[in-house]
Amino acid sequence: MDGLESFFTASQQLRLFVLSCAFGIPIGILFDIFRVIRMFFSHGKILVAAEDILFFIFYGIFLMCFTITAARSEFRFYFCAGNFLGFILYHFTLGNAVSSAIKKTVMVIKKGLYIILRPVSRKIVLLCEKYTAFFVGSFKNIKLKKKNTETPLKVRHDLVYNNKVHKKSKRKNVKKVEKKTG
């Protein structure tokens, strides 16, 4: 007769609430996974917002699966309240211990990587300084050459390269040619 009823009895509702509280723990573990990712890789507000949205998508999928399997696809608000209560209990008890242990582990790993990669990073810095000096020197040379090209030409009427400044006649250097022949 249990399958024919369209409502939950008080004992069934209590069982579902306790189950939803217990299933708040995996939600807390999922949240800790996202916290570990944030500890390893620092990132901006946009990626944090994307992670939060992804977390709530996972929570929505989890809540939907819980509702379908445990509650005959009948959603009740106390499922969310139970999940939240279980999450809070996990977060402030076992979650704090796990979080502090993970922080210490992350710090040890980062220090180890720093010690291992420090000689390599020094060589990379030296190479960057060498090539920066080379390229900065090249840029200064290019800038100097550009400055030389910007110097104005001498203003003389008898020079051919300066024909746009003074246009007296269509033919250039006619006076000079006539003086030589005459």
Stockholm file with secondary structure:
# STOCKHOLM 1.0

chainA/1-182         MDGLESFFTASQQLRLFVLSCAFGIPIGILFDIFRVIRMFFSHGKILVAAEDILFFIFYGIFLMCFTITAARSEFRFYFCAGNFLGFILYHFTLGNAVSSAIKKTVMVIKKGLYIILRPVSRKIVLLCEKYTAFFVGSFKNIKLKKKNTETPLKVRHDLVYNNKVHKKSKRKNVKKVEKKTG
#=GR chainA/1-182 SS CTTTCSSCCHHHHHHHHHHHHHTHHHHHHHHHHHHHHHHHSCCCHHHHHHHHHHHHHHHHHHHHHHHHHHSTTCCCHHHHHHHHHHHHHHHHTHHHHHHHHHHHHHHHHHHHHHHHHHHHHHHHHHHHHHHHHHHHHHHHHHHHHHHHHTSCCCCCTTCSTTTTTCCSCSSTTHHHHHHHHC
#=GC SS_cons         CTTTCSSCCHHHHHHHHHHHHHTHHHHHHHHHHHHHHHHHSCCCHHHHHHHHHHHHHHHHHHHHHHHHHHSTTCCCHHHHHHHHHHHHHHHHTHHHHHHHHHHHHHHHHHHHHHHHHHHHHHHHHHHHHHHHHHHHHHHHHHHHHHHHHTSCCCCCTTCSTTTTTCCSCSSTTHHHHHHHHC
//
